[in-house]
Amino acid sequence: MGIYLNPENDGFWESIRSEIYVDKTGLIAVTNKYINTEQKYICVSRPRRFGKSMALKMLAAYYSCGCDSRELFAGRKIEKQGTFQEHLNQYDVIFLNMQQFLIEAKKGEVTEYLEQEVLEEVLEKYGDAVNRHDVGLAAALRKIYAKTKKKFIFLIDEWDCVMRERQTSEGLQRQYLDFLRNLLKDQVYVALAYMTGILPVKKYGQHSALNMFREYSMTNQKIFEEFTGFTEDEVKELCGRYQMDYTEAGSWYDGYTFKKYKHVYNPKSVVEAMSSQEFSNYWTSTETYEALKLYMDMDFDGLRGDIVRMMGGGRVRVNTRSFQNDMRNLKTKDDVLTLLIHLGYLAYAPETEKTFIPNKEIAGEFENAMSVSGWPEVMRVLKESEKLLEDTLKGDEESVARGLDRAHTEVASILTYNDENSLSCAVGLAYYSARRDYRLIRELPAGKGFADIVFLPLPHTKKPALVVELKYDRTADTALEQMKERNYAQALEGYGGEVLLVGINYEKDHKNKPHSCVIERVVKS
């Protein structure tokens, strides 16, 4: 029982004693499948505060032979799995928090300090198996295995902190990667290596030192989707327990989507909201918006327009494969967008290869970053959006048309109107303030087609729903007739009450023919 070798189960014990604990022990059944196989190298990357360290503490409590954790797992999901008894507290575990070593080591001596600290504990237990005590950690572990056949499980937290926090220290990065490669790759003493960080591992220049790892990142979590954040069922249960509105929780913290699990919630924010009994910005409050602003202000062609489209509720195609997993050498717009996906500021839909702003909490962070940067035209649109919503709710068609014209004028230099999709993004931006009381849905299946934009009111607001149909170079009346013919209002599943049908048209010859708008009130039974 040590700090690094065979830690005790205190970390997991604290987790399950917390006010809110969501059972994610099913993760253990997945890692058990890969012990002593060619797939034993696992790198799971997620944004900060998405439960990475908590998962490692759970794995340490389960695998470490330095403790007895049977009672901690009693009644948990893993207890029902067939492999539960086989691996429970059966391994020597080496637990490494790379952030700690980076902070405590002298400049440039991270790996030397790590070896010194870990070797001290390894030799205390297995000194009889190592003839010389001046060997490195990898050599010592090989000798231990040769004499005892003991295998080790490596749990590595913040694996990428050297890359993120020492971005200009290329020599240190190469040394660090070579150290990890020598410690883990093709070593007979490795039963499992599970490491976590924010960035994937595969492309650090010529040093593909860790190419034995299978990557599970925010662009494809694969079998780890369920454990990336909170699922719909988990959030529904928490909302019921704490008497919080589930729909509003979704508008604040949902939005991360994968191939199987389409709704994954930010776990940090959900826990804080339930505990404090208030929906607010929790995840973003743990880091200054300057971090986001730095990437938003990068001068890549089309980046500003893509961010504006996403602020308007749109989605943007992105090539995530060109990203080199490097926070410093960003060469294209796609590199920036992919980095923001890994950092959690954007979500990613793998089926369409498109990225988007996931929820109200993250949209607020983009707004904060824009307010102190060179985005004055966008900020004017956002500030005027509240009046546009008020005019819409009053049915003031002329004021709505004028408001949309002003919004178009402001963002014309950033966002080009050339089709109904671009118009939809611009209108979504113009109605930005509606997200305080509404959930915005793009292309909602409705009746015999898809409604361009739907604003569904959150339950506590007592406001009407808005169904917006957009036309480009047609007429607003055409948009209205389409909504009525296809019965869009009646197709709003689960909603009953007043609905405003809002038809909007934008003319190609916009200088002479401004936006037009028609609004009609109907009641959905």
Secondary structure as GFF3:
##gff-version 3
##sequence-region A 1 525
A	DSSP	alpha_helix	10	17	.	.	.	ID=ss1
A	DSSP	alpha_helix	26	34	.	.	.	ID=ss2
A	DSSP	beta_strand	41	45	.	.	.	ID=ss3
A	DSSP	alpha_helix	52	63	.	.	.	ID=ss4
A	DSSP	three_ten_helix	77	80	.	.	.	ID=ss5
A	DSSP	alpha_helix	84	87	.	.	.	ID=ss6
A	DSSP	beta_strand	92	97	.	.	.	ID=ss7
A	DSSP	alpha_helix	98	104	.	.	.	ID=ss8
A	DSSP	alpha_helix	110	126	.	.	.	ID=ss9
A	DSSP	three_ten_helix	127	129	.	.	.	ID=ss10
A	DSSP	alpha_helix	137	148	.	.	.	ID=ss11
A	DSSP	beta_strand	152	157	.	.	.	ID=ss12
A	DSSP	alpha_helix	161	165	.	.	.	ID=ss13
A	DSSP	alpha_helix	170	184	.	.	.	ID=ss14
A	DSSP	beta_strand	190	197	.	.	.	ID=ss15
A	DSSP	beta_strand	214	216	.	.	.	ID=ss16
A	DSSP	three_ten_helix	222	227	.	.	.	ID=ss17
A	DSSP	beta_strand	230	231	.	.	.	ID=ss18
A	DSSP	alpha_helix	232	242	.	.	.	ID=ss19
A	DSSP	alpha_helix	246	253	.	.	.	ID=ss20
A	DSSP	beta_strand	264	265	.	.	.	ID=ss21
A	DSSP	alpha_helix	267	276	.	.	.	ID=ss22
A	DSSP	three_ten_helix	284	286	.	.	.	ID=ss23
A	DSSP	alpha_helix	290	296	.	.	.	ID=ss24
A	DSSP	alpha_helix	303	311	.	.	.	ID=ss25
A	DSSP	beta_strand	316	317	.	.	.	ID=ss26
A	DSSP	three_ten_helix	320	322	.	.	.	ID=ss27
A	DSSP	alpha_helix	333	343	.	.	.	ID=ss28
A	DSSP	beta_strand	347	349	.	.	.	ID=ss29
A	DSSP	beta_strand	354	356	.	.	.	ID=ss30
A	DSSP	alpha_helix	360	371	.	.	.	ID=ss31
A	DSSP	alpha_helix	376	394	.	.	.	ID=ss32
A	DSSP	alpha_helix	397	411	.	.	.	ID=ss33
A	DSSP	alpha_helix	420	430	.	.	.	ID=ss34
A	DSSP	three_ten_helix	432	436	.	.	.	ID=ss35
A	DSSP	beta_strand	438	446	.	.	.	ID=ss36
A	DSSP	beta_strand	449	457	.	.	.	ID=ss37
A	DSSP	beta_strand	465	472	.	.	.	ID=ss38
A	DSSP	alpha_helix	476	485	.	.	.	ID=ss39
A	DSSP	three_ten_helix	489	491	.	.	.	ID=ss40
A	DSSP	beta_strand	497	506	.	.	.	ID=ss41
A	DSSP	beta_strand	516	524	.	.	.	ID=ss42
###
